[in-house]
Amino acid sequence: MEKLIVWSVIDVLLFVSRSFFDSKLISLVFVFCTIWVFVLFVGYAIQAFDCLKK
């Protein structure tokens, strides 16, 4: 769960820095981080759902 929080914070920081610096690299990293946060979130949701079923 800590990973999800850390990546979300990084994602928000990238979003903020993206509005200050118009850089293609920052945008690419931001998209990558957003996808990674989504993947982590789905992974944790599936784990939680499995625990609830048991």
PDB file of N, H, CA, C and O in Angstrom:
ATOM      1  N   MET A   1       0.831  -1.201   0.000  1.00  0.00           N
ATOM      2  CA  MET A   1       0.000   0.000   0.000  1.00  0.00           C
ATOM      3  C   MET A   1       0.875   1.265   0.000  1.00  0.00           C
ATOM      4  O   MET A   1       0.504   2.283  -0.585  1.00  0.00           O
ATOM      5  N   GLU A   2       2.043   1.188   0.664  1.00  0.00           N
ATOM      6  H   GLU A   2       2.344   0.361   1.139  1.00  0.00           H
ATOM      7  CA  GLU A   2       2.936   2.353   0.698  1.00  0.00           C
ATOM      8  C   GLU A   2       3.375   2.739  -0.706  1.00  0.00           C
ATOM      9  O   GLU A   2       3.480   3.921  -1.032  1.00  0.00           O
ATOM     10  N   LYS A   3       3.631   1.725  -1.540  1.00  0.00           N
ATOM     11  H   LYS A   3       3.545   0.764  -1.275  1.00  0.00           H
ATOM     12  CA  LYS A   3       4.051   1.996  -2.919  1.00  0.00           C
ATOM     13  C   LYS A   3       3.028   2.853  -3.641  1.00  0.00           C
ATOM     14  O   LYS A   3       3.375   3.802  -4.343  1.00  0.00           O
ATOM     15  N   LEU A   4       1.763   2.506  -3.459  1.00  0.00           N
ATOM     16  H   LEU A   4       1.480   1.735  -2.888  1.00  0.00           H
ATOM     17  CA  LEU A   4       0.688   3.246  -4.129  1.00  0.00           C
ATOM     18  C   LEU A   4       0.694   4.708  -3.687  1.00  0.00           C
ATOM     19  O   LEU A   4       0.526   5.607  -4.512  1.00  0.00           O
ATOM     20  N   ILE A   5       0.886   4.948  -2.396  1.00  0.00           N
ATOM     21  H   ILE A   5       1.023   4.218  -1.727  1.00  0.00           H
ATOM     22  CA  ILE A   5       0.904   6.319  -1.873  1.00  0.00           C
ATOM     23  C   ILE A   5       2.108   7.081  -2.426  1.00  0.00           C
ATOM     24  O   ILE A   5       1.980   8.224  -2.865  1.00  0.00           O
ATOM     25  N   VAL A   6       3.280   6.437  -2.401  1.00  0.00           N
ATOM     26  H   VAL A   6       3.384   5.509  -2.044  1.00  0.00           H
ATOM     27  CA  VAL A   6       4.503   7.078  -2.903  1.00  0.00           C
ATOM     28  C   VAL A   6       4.357   7.441  -4.374  1.00  0.00           C
ATOM     29  O   VAL A   6       4.674   8.562  -4.772  1.00  0.00           O
ATOM     30  N   TRP A   7       3.877   6.495  -5.188  1.00  0.00           N
ATOM     31  H   TRP A   7       3.619   5.584  -4.864  1.00  0.00           H
ATOM     32  CA  TRP A   7       3.711   6.759  -6.621  1.00  0.00           C
ATOM     33  C   TRP A   7       2.657   7.820  -6.876  1.00  0.00           C
ATOM     34  O   TRP A   7       2.787   8.599  -7.820  1.00  0.00           O
ATOM     35  N   SER A   8       1.611   7.868  -6.052  1.00  0.00           N
ATOM     36  H   SER A   8       1.506   7.235  -5.286  1.00  0.00           H
ATOM     37  CA  SER A   8       0.587   8.910  -6.215  1.00  0.00           C
ATOM     38  C   SER A   8       1.175  10.291  -5.946  1.00  0.00           C
ATOM     39  O   SER A   8       0.875  11.250  -6.657  1.00  0.00           O
ATOM     40  N   VAL A   9       2.019  10.389  -4.912  1.00  0.00           N
ATOM     41  H   VAL A   9       2.263   9.610  -4.334  1.00  0.00           H
ATOM     42  CA  VAL A   9       2.673  11.662  -4.596  1.00  0.00           C
ATOM     43  C   VAL A   9       3.583  12.086  -5.747  1.00  0.00           C
ATOM     44  O   VAL A   9       3.576  13.248  -6.153  1.00  0.00           O
ATOM     45  N   ILE A  10       4.374  11.133  -6.276  1.00  0.00           N
ATOM     46  H   ILE A  10       4.380  10.189  -5.946  1.00  0.00           H
ATOM     47  CA  ILE A  10       5.244  11.420  -7.420  1.00  0.00           C
ATOM     48  C   ILE A  10       4.408  11.896  -8.601  1.00  0.00           C
ATOM     49  O   ILE A  10       4.780  12.840  -9.298  1.00  0.00           O
ATOM     50  N   ASP A  11       3.280  11.237  -8.818  1.00  0.00           N
ATOM     51  H   ASP A  11       2.977  10.470  -8.252  1.00  0.00           H
ATOM     52  CA  ASP A  11       2.382  11.576  -9.917  1.00  0.00           C
ATOM     53  C   ASP A  11       1.870  13.011  -9.780  1.00  0.00           C
ATOM     54  O   ASP A  11       1.844  13.760 -10.756  1.00  0.00           O
ATOM     55  N   VAL A  12       1.465  13.390  -8.569  1.00  0.00           N
ATOM     56  H   VAL A  12       1.486  12.782  -7.776  1.00  0.00           H
ATOM     57  CA  VAL A  12       0.969  14.755  -8.331  1.00  0.00           C
ATOM     58  C   VAL A  12       2.091  15.772  -8.549  1.00  0.00           C
ATOM     59  O   VAL A  12       1.872  16.820  -9.156  1.00  0.00           O
ATOM     60  N   LEU A  13       3.297  15.461  -8.051  1.00  0.00           N
ATOM     61  H   LEU A  13       3.475  14.610  -7.558  1.00  0.00           H
ATOM     62  CA  LEU A  13       4.435  16.368  -8.244  1.00  0.00           C
ATOM     63  C   LEU A  13       4.749  16.544  -9.724  1.00  0.00           C
ATOM     64  O   LEU A  13       5.043  17.653 -10.172  1.00  0.00           O
ATOM     65  N   LEU A  14       4.688  15.455 -10.481  1.00  0.00           N
ATOM     66  H   LEU A  14       4.449  14.555 -10.116  1.00  0.00           H
ATOM     67  CA  LEU A  14       4.919  15.538 -11.924  1.00  0.00           C
ATOM     68  C   LEU A  14       3.851  16.381 -12.597  1.00  0.00           C
ATOM     69  O   LEU A  14       4.144  17.157 -13.506  1.00  0.00           O
ATOM     70  N   PHE A  15       2.606  16.227 -12.149  1.00  0.00           N
ATOM     71  H   PHE A  15       2.368  15.596 -11.411  1.00  0.00           H
ATOM     72  CA  PHE A  15       1.501  17.004 -12.722  1.00  0.00           C
ATOM     73  C   PHE A  15       1.723  18.500 -12.491  1.00  0.00           C
ATOM     74  O   PHE A  15       1.513  19.320 -13.385  1.00  0.00           O
ATOM     75  N   VAL A  16       2.155  18.836 -11.264  1.00  0.00           N
ATOM     76  H   VAL A  16       2.326  18.169 -10.538  1.00  0.00           H
ATOM     77  CA  VAL A  16       2.422  20.240 -10.933  1.00  0.00           C
ATOM     78  C   VAL A  16       3.600  20.769 -11.756  1.00  0.00           C
ATOM     79  O   VAL A  16       3.524  21.861 -12.320  1.00  0.00           O
ATOM     80  N   SER A  17       4.686  19.995 -11.826  1.00  0.00           N
ATOM     81  H   SER A  17       4.748  19.108 -11.368  1.00  0.00           H
ATOM     82  CA  SER A  17       5.864  20.452 -12.572  1.00  0.00           C
ATOM     83  C   SER A  17       5.566  20.538 -14.068  1.00  0.00           C
ATOM     84  O   SER A  17       6.171  21.340 -14.779  1.00  0.00           O
ATOM     85  N   ARG A  18       4.633  19.710 -14.541  1.00  0.00           N
ATOM     86  H   ARG A  18       4.142  19.059 -13.963  1.00  0.00           H
ATOM     87  CA  ARG A  18       4.267  19.733 -15.955  1.00  0.00           C
ATOM     88  C   ARG A  18       3.604  21.059 -16.320  1.00  0.00           C
ATOM     89  O   ARG A  18       3.762  21.543 -17.441  1.00  0.00           O
ATOM     90  N   SER A  19       2.862  21.648 -15.380  1.00  0.00           N
ATOM     91  H   SER A  19       2.733  21.255 -14.470  1.00  0.00           H
ATOM     92  CA  SER A  19       2.194  22.916 -15.674  1.00  0.00           C
ATOM     93  C   SER A  19       3.196  24.082 -15.670  1.00  0.00           C
ATOM     94  O   SER A  19       2.951  25.116 -16.293  1.00  0.00           O
ATOM     95  N   PHE A  20       4.329  23.911 -14.963  1.00  0.00           N
ATOM     96  H   PHE A  20       4.528  23.071 -14.457  1.00  0.00           H
ATOM     97  CA  PHE A  20       5.345  24.968 -14.946  1.00  0.00           C
ATOM     98  C   PHE A  20       6.306  24.844 -16.125  1.00  0.00           C
ATOM     99  O   PHE A  20       6.635  25.839 -16.771  1.00  0.00           O
ATOM    100  N   PHE A  21       6.751  23.627 -16.400  1.00  0.00           N
ATOM    101  H   PHE A  21       6.484  22.819 -15.875  1.00  0.00           H
ATOM    102  CA  PHE A  21       7.689  23.402 -17.504  1.00  0.00           C
ATOM    103  C   PHE A  21       6.972  22.620 -18.592  1.00  0.00           C
ATOM    104  O   PHE A  21       6.466  21.525 -18.348  1.00  0.00           O
ATOM    105  N   ASP A  22       6.929  23.184 -19.789  1.00  0.00           N
ATOM    106  H   ASP A  22       7.340  24.074 -19.987  1.00  0.00           H
ATOM    107  CA  ASP A  22       6.254  22.492 -20.889  1.00  0.00           C
ATOM    108  C   ASP A  22       7.266  21.575 -21.570  1.00  0.00           C
ATOM    109  O   ASP A  22       7.853  21.923 -22.595  1.00  0.00           O
ATOM    110  N   SER A  23       7.452  20.410 -20.985  1.00  0.00           N
ATOM    111  H   SER A  23       6.975  20.127 -20.153  1.00  0.00           H
ATOM    112  CA  SER A  23       8.464  19.482 -21.481  1.00  0.00           C
ATOM    113  C   SER A  23       7.824  18.165 -21.905  1.00  0.00           C
ATOM    114  O   SER A  23       6.961  17.625 -21.214  1.00  0.00           O
ATOM    115  N   LYS A  24       8.263  17.662 -23.056  1.00  0.00           N
ATOM    116  H   LYS A  24       8.964  18.101 -23.618  1.00  0.00           H
ATOM    117  CA  LYS A  24       7.734  16.381 -23.556  1.00  0.00           C
ATOM    118  C   LYS A  24       8.145  15.236 -22.634  1.00  0.00           C
ATOM    119  O   LYS A  24       7.374  14.303 -22.412  1.00  0.00           O
ATOM    120  N   LEU A  25       9.366  15.314 -22.097  1.00  0.00           N
ATOM    121  H   LEU A  25       9.993  16.072 -22.278  1.00  0.00           H
ATOM    122  CA  LEU A  25       9.879  14.260 -21.219  1.00  0.00           C
ATOM    123  C   LEU A  25       9.042  14.161 -19.946  1.00  0.00           C
ATOM    124  O   LEU A  25       8.675  13.066 -19.520  1.00  0.00           O
ATOM    125  N   ILE A  26       8.742  15.319 -19.339  1.00  0.00           N
ATOM    126  H   ILE A  26       9.040  16.209 -19.685  1.00  0.00           H
ATOM    127  CA  ILE A  26       7.924  15.320 -18.117  1.00  0.00           C
ATOM    128  C   ILE A  26       6.545  14.742 -18.415  1.00  0.00           C
ATOM    129  O   ILE A  26       5.994  13.992 -17.609  1.00  0.00           O
ATOM    130  N   SER A  27       5.985  15.093 -19.578  1.00  0.00           N
ATOM    131  H   SER A  27       6.432  15.702 -20.233  1.00  0.00           H
ATOM    132  CA  SER A  27       4.669  14.560 -19.951  1.00  0.00           C
ATOM    133  C   SER A  27       4.715  13.046 -20.101  1.00  0.00           C
ATOM    134  O   SER A  27       3.806  12.347 -19.654  1.00  0.00           O
ATOM    135  N   LEU A  28       5.774  12.536 -20.730  1.00  0.00           N
ATOM    136  H   LEU A  28       6.513  13.104 -21.093  1.00  0.00           H
ATOM    137  CA  LEU A  28       5.929  11.087 -20.909  1.00  0.00           C
ATOM    138  C   LEU A  28       6.040  10.378 -19.564  1.00  0.00           C
ATOM    139  O   LEU A  28       5.385   9.361 -19.333  1.00  0.00           O
ATOM    140  N   VAL A  29       6.875  10.921 -18.676  1.00  0.00           N
ATOM    141  H   VAL A  29       7.407  11.747 -18.863  1.00  0.00           H
ATOM    142  CA  VAL A  29       7.053  10.316 -17.351  1.00  0.00           C
ATOM    143  C   VAL A  29       5.747  10.375 -16.570  1.00  0.00           C
ATOM    144  O   VAL A  29       5.401   9.435 -15.854  1.00  0.00           O
ATOM    145  N   PHE A  30       5.016  11.496 -16.713  1.00  0.00           N
ATOM    146  H   PHE A  30       5.298  12.259 -17.295  1.00  0.00           H
ATOM    147  CA  PHE A  30       3.730  11.658 -16.031  1.00  0.00           C
ATOM    148  C   PHE A  30       2.740  10.585 -16.485  1.00  0.00           C
ATOM    149  O   PHE A  30       2.058   9.976 -15.662  1.00  0.00           O
ATOM    150  N   VAL A  31       2.666  10.357 -17.799  1.00  0.00           N
ATOM    151  H   VAL A  31       3.220  10.852 -18.468  1.00  0.00           H
ATOM    152  CA  VAL A  31       1.761   9.329 -18.333  1.00  0.00           C
ATOM    153  C   VAL A  31       2.166   7.958 -17.803  1.00  0.00           C
ATOM    154  O   VAL A  31       1.312   7.169 -17.397  1.00  0.00           O
ATOM    155  N   PHE A  32       3.477   7.672 -17.807  1.00  0.00           N
ATOM    156  H   PHE A  32       4.170   8.312 -18.137  1.00  0.00           H
ATOM    157  CA  PHE A  32       3.969   6.391 -17.305  1.00  0.00           C
ATOM    158  C   PHE A  32       3.595   6.198 -15.835  1.00  0.00           C
ATOM    159  O   PHE A  32       3.129   5.128 -15.444  1.00  0.00           O
ATOM    160  N   CYS A  33       3.801   7.243 -15.020  1.00  0.00           N
ATOM    161  H   CYS A  33       4.180   8.112 -15.338  1.00  0.00           H
ATOM    162  CA  CYS A  33       3.486   7.159 -13.588  1.00  0.00           C
ATOM    163  C   CYS A  33       1.992   6.978 -13.354  1.00  0.00           C
ATOM    164  O   CYS A  33       1.581   6.219 -12.476  1.00  0.00           O
ATOM    165  N   THR A  34       1.180   7.680 -14.147  1.00  0.00           N
ATOM    166  H   THR A  34       1.514   8.296 -14.860  1.00  0.00           H
ATOM    167  CA  THR A  34      -0.271   7.556 -13.999  1.00  0.00           C
ATOM    168  C   THR A  34      -0.713   6.127 -14.284  1.00  0.00           C
ATOM    169  O   THR A  34      -1.528   5.565 -13.553  1.00  0.00           O
ATOM    170  N   ILE A  35      -0.170   5.538 -15.356  1.00  0.00           N
ATOM    171  H   ILE A  35       0.492   5.994 -15.950  1.00  0.00           H
ATOM    172  CA  ILE A  35      -0.503   4.146 -15.699  1.00  0.00           C
ATOM    173  C   ILE A  35      -0.035   3.216 -14.583  1.00  0.00           C
ATOM    174  O   ILE A  35      -0.756   2.293 -14.204  1.00  0.00           O
ATOM    175  N   TRP A  36       1.173   3.453 -14.051  1.00  0.00           N
ATOM    176  H   TRP A  36       1.759   4.203 -14.358  1.00  0.00           H
ATOM    177  CA  TRP A  36       1.734   2.614 -12.990  1.00  0.00           C
ATOM    178  C   TRP A  36       0.885   2.684 -11.724  1.00  0.00           C
ATOM    179  O   TRP A  36       0.633   1.661 -11.087  1.00  0.00           O
ATOM    180  N   VAL A  37       0.433   3.918 -11.351  1.00  0.00           N
ATOM    181  H   VAL A  37       0.637   4.748 -11.869  1.00  0.00           H
ATOM    182  CA  VAL A  37      -0.440   4.085 -10.180  1.00  0.00           C
ATOM    183  C   VAL A  37      -1.741   3.316 -10.393  1.00  0.00           C
ATOM    184  O   VAL A  37      -2.241   2.663  -9.477  1.00  0.00           O
ATOM    185  N   PHE A  38      -2.288   3.397 -11.613  1.00  0.00           N
ATOM    186  H   PHE A  38      -1.882   3.927 -12.357  1.00  0.00           H
ATOM    187  CA  PHE A  38      -3.532   2.687 -11.926  1.00  0.00           C
ATOM    188  C   PHE A  38      -3.343   1.176 -11.803  1.00  0.00           C
ATOM    189  O   PHE A  38      -4.193   0.482 -11.246  1.00  0.00           O
ATOM    190  N   VAL A  39      -2.215   0.668 -12.328  1.00  0.00           N
ATOM    191  H   VAL A  39      -1.524   1.232 -12.780  1.00  0.00           H
ATOM    192  CA  VAL A  39      -1.913  -0.772 -12.252  1.00  0.00           C
ATOM    193  C   VAL A  39      -1.781  -1.211 -10.792  1.00  0.00           C
ATOM    194  O   VAL A  39      -2.332  -2.239 -10.399  1.00  0.00           O
ATOM    195  N   LEU A  40      -1.048  -0.427  -9.989  1.00  0.00           N
ATOM    196  H   LEU A  40      -0.600   0.408 -10.309  1.00  0.00           H
ATOM    197  CA  LEU A  40      -0.902  -0.747  -8.561  1.00  0.00           C
ATOM    198  C   LEU A  40      -2.253  -0.747  -7.858  1.00  0.00           C
ATOM    199  O   LEU A  40      -2.552  -1.635  -7.060  1.00  0.00           O
ATOM    200  N   PHE A  41      -3.069   0.268  -8.167  1.00  0.00           N
ATOM    201  H   PHE A  41      -2.825   0.989  -8.815  1.00  0.00           H
ATOM    202  CA  PHE A  41      -4.387   0.390  -7.542  1.00  0.00           C
ATOM    203  C   PHE A  41      -5.249  -0.818  -7.877  1.00  0.00           C
ATOM    204  O   PHE A  41      -5.906  -1.375  -6.997  1.00  0.00           O
ATOM    205  N   VAL A  42      -5.253  -1.229  -9.144  1.00  0.00           N
ATOM    206  H   VAL A  42      -4.720  -0.777  -9.859  1.00  0.00           H
ATOM    207  CA  VAL A  42      -6.033  -2.403  -9.562  1.00  0.00           C
ATOM    208  C   VAL A  42      -5.511  -3.650  -8.853  1.00  0.00           C
ATOM    209  O   VAL A  42      -6.295  -4.487  -8.407  1.00  0.00           O
ATOM    210  N   GLY A  43      -4.191  -3.773  -8.749  1.00  0.00           N
ATOM    211  H   GLY A  43      -3.554  -3.093  -9.111  1.00  0.00           H
ATOM    212  CA  GLY A  43      -3.594  -4.914  -8.055  1.00  0.00           C
ATOM    213  C   GLY A  43      -4.032  -4.996  -6.604  1.00  0.00           C
ATOM    214  O   GLY A  43      -4.398  -6.068  -6.120  1.00  0.00           O
ATOM    215  N   TYR A  44      -3.995  -3.857  -5.904  1.00  0.00           N
ATOM    216  H   TYR A  44      -3.698  -2.987  -6.297  1.00  0.00           H
ATOM    217  CA  TYR A  44      -4.421  -3.834  -4.502  1.00  0.00           C
ATOM    218  C   TYR A  44      -5.916  -4.099  -4.376  1.00  0.00           C
ATOM    219  O   TYR A  44      -6.352  -4.762  -3.435  1.00  0.00           O
ATOM    220  N   ALA A  45      -6.701  -3.586  -5.316  1.00  0.00           N
ATOM    221  H   ALA A  45      -6.347  -3.048  -6.081  1.00  0.00           H
ATOM    222  CA  ALA A  45      -8.151  -3.807  -5.282  1.00  0.00           C
ATOM    223  C   ALA A  45      -8.464  -5.289  -5.441  1.00  0.00           C
ATOM    224  O   ALA A  45      -9.341  -5.817  -4.757  1.00  0.00           O
ATOM    225  N   ILE A  46      -7.749  -5.962  -6.343  1.00  0.00           N
ATOM    226  H   ILE A  46      -7.037  -5.533  -6.898  1.00  0.00           H
ATOM    227  CA  ILE A  46      -7.966  -7.402  -6.555  1.00  0.00           C
ATOM    228  C   ILE A  46      -7.571  -8.177  -5.297  1.00  0.00           C
ATOM    229  O   ILE A  46      -8.281  -9.094  -4.885  1.00  0.00           O
ATOM    230  N   GLN A  47      -6.432  -7.807  -4.680  1.00  0.00           N
ATOM    231  H   GLN A  47      -5.855  -7.062  -5.015  1.00  0.00           H
ATOM    232  CA  GLN A  47      -6.001  -8.465  -3.441  1.00  0.00           C
ATOM    233  C   GLN A  47      -7.039  -8.288  -2.338  1.00  0.00           C
ATOM    234  O   GLN A  47      -7.370  -9.244  -1.637  1.00  0.00           O
ATOM    235  N   ALA A  48      -7.550  -7.078  -2.184  1.00  0.00           N
ATOM    236  H   ALA A  48      -7.281  -6.302  -2.754  1.00  0.00           H
ATOM    237  CA  ALA A  48      -8.548  -6.793  -1.149  1.00  0.00           C
ATOM    238  C   ALA A  48      -9.823  -7.587  -1.405  1.00  0.00           C
ATOM    239  O   ALA A  48     -10.437  -8.102  -0.470  1.00  0.00           O
ATOM    240  N   PHE A  49     -10.219  -7.687  -2.672  1.00  0.00           N
ATOM    241  H   PHE A  49      -9.720  -7.269  -3.431  1.00  0.00           H
ATOM    242  CA  PHE A  49     -11.424  -8.432  -3.033  1.00  0.00           C
ATOM    243  C   PHE A  49     -11.253  -9.912  -2.707  1.00  0.00           C
ATOM    244  O   PHE A  49     -12.181 -10.555  -2.217  1.00  0.00           O
ATOM    245  N   ASP A  50     -10.056 -10.455  -2.983  1.00  0.00           N
ATOM    246  H   ASP A  50      -9.302  -9.933  -3.382  1.00  0.00           H
ATOM    247  CA  ASP A  50      -9.773 -11.856  -2.653  1.00  0.00           C
ATOM    248  C   ASP A  50      -9.849 -12.089  -1.146  1.00  0.00           C
ATOM    249  O   ASP A  50     -10.379 -13.108  -0.701  1.00  0.00           O
ATOM    250  N   CYS A  51      -9.323 -11.151  -0.361  1.00  0.00           N
ATOM    251  H   CYS A  51      -8.893 -10.323  -0.722  1.00  0.00           H
ATOM    252  CA  CYS A  51      -9.374 -11.274   1.106  1.00  0.00           C
ATOM    253  C   CYS A  51     -10.812 -11.231   1.605  1.00  0.00           C
ATOM    254  O   CYS A  51     -11.164 -11.955   2.537  1.00  0.00           O
ATOM    255  N   LEU A  52     -11.640 -10.400   1.002  1.00  0.00           N
ATOM    256  H   LEU A  52     -11.354  -9.813   0.245  1.00  0.00           H
ATOM    257  CA  LEU A  52     -13.038 -10.290   1.419  1.00  0.00           C
ATOM    258  C   LEU A  52     -13.810 -11.568   1.104  1.00  0.00           C
ATOM    259  O   LEU A  52     -14.696 -11.962   1.861  1.00  0.00           O
ATOM    260  N   LYS A  53     -13.476 -12.214  -0.010  1.00  0.00           N
ATOM    261  H   LYS A  53     -12.756 -11.893  -0.626  1.00  0.00           H
ATOM    262  CA  LYS A  53     -14.195 -13.432  -0.410  1.00  0.00           C
ATOM    263  C   LYS A  53     -13.914 -14.589   0.539  1.00  0.00           C
ATOM    264  O   LYS A  53     -14.765 -15.458   0.730  1.00  0.00           O
ATOM    265  N   LYS A  54     -12.704 -14.604   1.147  1.00  0.00           N
ATOM    266  H   LYS A  54     -12.012 -13.898   0.993  1.00  0.00           H
ATOM    267  CA  LYS A  54     -12.322 -15.725   2.012  1.00  0.00           C
ATOM    268  C   LYS A  54     -12.985 -15.661   3.374  1.00  0.00           C
ATOM    269  O   LYS A  54     -12.762 -16.535   4.211  1.00  0.00           O
TER     270      LYS A  54
END
